[in-house]
């Protein structure tokens, strides 16, 4: 073609919710779901490549940042951010279960500080991984922080304290609000 | 390690080289078991904030998972206690089913309770509105509503105070007595009705009566309607009192106007004839007296009508003494009619003669200006001849004339009295 496309179409390297596309239409026969195996295949191969290029810690930071972006967009497009905290948590639990991300369970919430303790069982990222004595859910840390920030408007530092890959059966996260 | 864990110590360095790895593995295993034991002990005592086994302790993983579940359940239970009934427990088998059922039940109960409270609030509001309406009506209406206990006669309710409703303080005790009397009467008639005994009227519904409160010359009339009712688990009567004094006085005035002679306040001719007809129709026995004042025309002519009226009143006073229950009517001018039930002709004549004598004695003194006297004729009902009222009266009239002719009375001053005043003797 001798002419350039002058229309501005964002590239897929710039994430937006709409860019996820119409999966139902695009995958008319195969449908919207796929095995967890495929998700993990992509995740851990990417971690492998990034780890080799940038080092393990930097790769984990990038994963956390990607999870944060996902959590923020997920909150804006899927969750109702106008309801009270109890309803918000109930909706979040249901959404995570419906999308088969994991079983979210609240353990503690301090309304004064905004600090939170929660667990994710049967986690998409790690449940069933071989035990390597490490916490691997960096993406989840960012994802949870993004969600909490979108709802509360506060900055959050979320760290995984128990992980399947570290010999536990549920992943436990401590979320600390940073005003 | 099993029975005395405090003493389960092993120095791997002292072991032969080939066994050192085994010794170190054993040390790690013992430490892992001790961590698990400590967490299990804390969970058994309900302590969910105990220190958790270190990361990498795989032996503790199921217990940590249980710890996480218990922490979550604690949070959920707290949420439910705060009224968050959206909480559900997932993937915990029978416990999850029971817990979720309990929360659903709590939610249903809460909804039912809220509905009940709302219903109750609505009812309370309606009741409050009804009460305020009732209070406004009872305070505003002129009727006096008194609710009385039928057993104790206690006043359970009164929308006005006696001070406002009664024109005299003395009426209050009369009113209380009157109400007690009618409560008793109502009770008696109802019990007569229940025992099947004959009773004047059905009193289960309501009763209407008039009440008259009298003190000295003052009278207050009430129309009273009495309704039976059950109130606050008490058998009661609601008495609605309307002050009808004005109506009653007006009615008495009208009656007076229709049936009374304006001067003497004795019954009118119309009333007298009506009574005569009724007594004859009822076949009653009575004496009918026709009384005519002597010399009234002379008194009027000579001493003017004021004196004539005074003369008439003196005669009326005399006739009043005939008998307390005699019906006295002024037929017109100087003519009066007396109907005395149960009196014979002879007895009536004797009584009238006696009264005539007394009148003459009292008034025909030397100072009198004119003679006081009357003539009479008496007939008796219930005789062989069944005469109508007008004929009976005519007969009495004729007998009166006969008497008058036979007992001619001097017109002027009685014998020995001073002559009448010259200015009056010209006549009119």
Interface residues (C-beta under 8 A of the other chain):
Chain A: X86 X87 X90 X97 X103 X105 X106 X107 X108 X109 X117 X119 X121 X122 X131 X133 X135 X161 X162 X163 X166 X167 X168 X169 X170 X172
Chain B: X52 X55 X56 X57 X58 X60 X61 X62 X64 X65 X68 X69 X71 X72 X74 X75 X76 X79 X82 X84 X86 X87 X90 X91
